[in-house]
Amino acid sequence: MGVLTQLLLIPLLGALLILLTPKQWQSLIRPIAILHALATLILAWSLIASFDTSLTSLQFAEHHVWNSRLGTAYSLGIDGFSFPMVLLATLLCLIAIMASGSINKMMKGYYLLILLLETAMLGVFLAQDWTLFYIFWELTLLPLFFLIDRWGGKQRHQASLNFVLYTMGGSAFMLISLLVLFDTLPGHTFNMQAMIESAAGLDPDVQVLIFLGLLIGFGVKMPIFPLHGWLPLAHVEAPSPISILLSGVLLKMGSYGLIRAATMLPEAVVSMQNFLAGIALFSLIYGGLLAWRQSDMKGMIAYSSVSHMGVVLLGIATLNVTGLTGAVMQMVAHGLVAGLMFLMIGLLYERTHTRDVNHYSSLIRTTPRFAFFTVLAFIAAVGLPGTAGFIAELHALIGGYERWGWVVVLLTVGVMISAAYAIRTVGRLFTGPIRDEMRDIADLKATEMLAAGVLSLGIVLMGVFPARVLELFSASVNVLGASFAKFKGL
């Protein structure tokens, strides 16, 4: 059994053990979930030692044919694009489980679904066959629907339904595009590498039509304007640990899929480059303005995710090495930053039962540890030097300038908007007179400090010492950038 299959089976085994746990042993459910999430994390991160950053080919590959007539196979592998996402997913899944201490109803179902969700998310990043990719992509819907619908807020039913309808609608376009591509190519296979080799020779107009379907499917998940309608409500109504996974991992599935689509259909991406950049810049500013208008802190973080994923789309649209580096770096950085922000706001909500920023003041006097990590999260969200977001946004800005010149100054407008609502939120939370109802709020506990500390350490280390992270995907980015550079005008 290959190591990547083991990576998928560990959380699946944990879910099975939780399912079989008798009711009288309910106290074991959470430790079982933490143990299996930790084991998955250890296995994934242990691969760093044997992952060759100089290679662009698949590593730890596994391939078993399912149906030769349909061209489907159980095919797994990781490269510079997927490996950082696997590391991020395993880390945030463990953080989400550690942050779920307040879940005290239907615990068996809750932790079982989180582990199933982890398997599905890892499957998306590991799959090297589009059929397998699509299966795992759709499998994320089921656990997320129930996690929002059963453990969410007052509007949880509407939020879960919106999420499923939006995602299934986008998936329909993605499936049609993949089937058309399968039928068009002479090899009739769903293998990703084989499709990359064959699809590059398709007529450019056909490539554009296929890419548009994939853009809708992946754009819903990122999300990009105007396909973002499910995101704010889902984030606000979902339990905070699930919001960590929604923003930290689920959104990255969309951008990861878009990179795979761009690799497969290069001429389509080249012809749509300015269109993609326009959507990216609009999403960046639009999401920032909507975040600035929010008083609900989870709603604010949700809309800020639209803005930050606009940076990812802009980096992809540059089609050059610098911009693509910024896109992948932003995917990792935003996962850590959004995870820390939702962790802090979720823990605060558990203590105060309000997310309205206007209900708080001077928390730094009563909860100094909470104040430290929250301020760090907002600083990182703005992309200040010394944080991971700065490295990502700087690469995206330079890559955009190389391609479009001073037009990308709009990216700095988005950064200034982010700074405006970050400063306002920090001011409301931690300055002013102490409200009577806020005097007895408990500060962070040891396990909460550990979770916040791990995410904070990752944010700072990536900002101060980014070279090791950049090495993980630099070879893959260089090859992808070179493939676009072959076309006229780049």
C-alpha positions, 0 to 999 in steps of 0.5 A: 500500500502506497504512502498516499493511500495510507494518507487517505485511509488514516482519517477514514479509519478514524471515522469508522472507529468513531462510528463503532464507538458505543454510546457509553464511551462517548468521551473517547470520540474526541480523542480518537478524532484528534489522534487520527488527525494528528497521525495524518498530519505526521505522515504528511509532514514526514514526506517533506524529508523525501520530497525532491523539490527539484523535480517537476514530475509526480512523486510517491505516485500510485496508479491502478487501472479501474476501467481501461475502456473508460480511461479511468484509474485510481491514480495518486501523486503529489507535485509542487502544486499539490504538496503544499495544499496537502500539508495545509489541509492536514494542519488545519483539520487538526486545528479545527478538531482541537477548536471543537471542544464546545461541541457537545451535541451529536458528537459522534456525527460531528467528528465522524464527518470532519474526518470524512471531510479530511479524506475527501479534501486530501483526495482532491489534492492527491488525485491525478485522474480527473474521474477520481478528482471529481469523485473526491470533489463531490464527496466534500459536499456531503459532510459539509452539508450536514456539518453546517445544517446540524451544527450551524447558526439560526440560518443554517438550513438556508446556508447549507442548501445555498452551499450545496446548490452553488457547488453542484451547479458549478460542478455540473459545468466542470463535469460537462467540460471534462466529458467534452474534453474526454470525447475530443481527445484521441486517447480517451483517458481521464489521466491528468498528465495524458490530458495535458499532453493531448489537450494542448493541441486542441483548437483554441476556440474549443479550449476556451469553451472547455476552460469556461466550464472549468472556470465556473466550476472552480470559480464557485469554490474559490470563490470569484465574483459573481460566483461567491453568493454562498460564501458569506452565509455559509461562513457566518452560519457554520460552526467556527471550526468548520469555517476554518476548513471552509476558508482555509482549505475548501477555497484552495480546492478551487484555485488548485483546480484552476491551476490544473485547468490552466496547465491543461488548456494553455491557449485558452488561458492566454486568450482569456488573460485580461478577462481573468485579471479584470475579474481578479481586480474587481473581486479584490476591491469588491470583497474588501469593500463588503468586508469593510461594511460588515459589523459581524466579524465572521461576515467580515472575514468571509468577504475578506476571503473573496478579496484575498482569493482575488490576489490568487486569481490575479497571480494565476492570470499573470501567467509568469513565474513571479505571479504564479509564485505569488498565487501559490504562496497566497493560497498557503498564506491565506489558509493560515491567516484565515484559519487563525482569524476564524479560530480567534473569532470563534473562541471569542463567540463561544465566550460572549455569544456575539459577533458584532464588533460594536459590542466589544471594547478594551479586551486587551485588559481582560484577555491579553493573550487573545488580543495578541493573536487576534492583532497578529491575525489582522496584521497578517491579513493586511500583508504587512512585512514579516508575515506570509501575506506580504511575500505572496502579495509582493510576488503577485504585484511584481508579476502583475506589473511585469504584464500590465504595468501600473494597472495593478496599482489597484491591488494596493487599493485592495490592501489599503481597504483591508488595512482600513477595516483591520484597524477599525476592528482592532480598535473596537475590540481592544480600546475604549472603556471596559464594558461590564459584560466583558469583564469576566471573559476567560482568556485563551486556554492552553490547548487554544494557545497551542492551536493559535501559536502553531498558526501564528508561528507558520505565518511569521516563519513564512514571512521572515524565512520564505525560501523553504516554502518557495522551494516546495513549488518553485520547480513546478511554477517555473515549468508552468510559467515557461509553458505559457511563455511559449505563446506570443505576447508573453 
